[in-house]
Amino acid sequence: MSNPSKIKEQSRLLDLSSDDESEDLHLEIIPNRKRKITRKERSRNVSPKVTEPSIGAEVQCALCWAVRGTLLLWLLMLTWICASLYDQVSIIKLDIDKGK
């Protein structure tokens, strides 16, 4: 699709070229109008606001870390229990095999 300004310019040229009475054609080149670009300026005096963490957020963070630590301790304890049970079962199996 062509630009509307090009269509206007072409129609002007056609109008001027169809005029048979004037032998001397003076074409005027009309520049396209440019849009004004405006920039939004930020005020430099305003500093970013520093928000202080609330006590509730700190307590919630502490509780999350406590839960994570507790879960880690439980996993370590279960791993130790499973390893000791496996050791006991393997000892019992060896004793049974010796008895046969």
Secondary structure, 3 states (H helix, E strand, C coil): CCCHHHHHHHHHHHHHHHCCCCCCCCCCCCCCCCCCCCCCCCCCCCCCCCCCCCHHHHHHHHHHHHHHHHHHHHHHHHHHHHHHHHHHHHHHHHHHHHHC
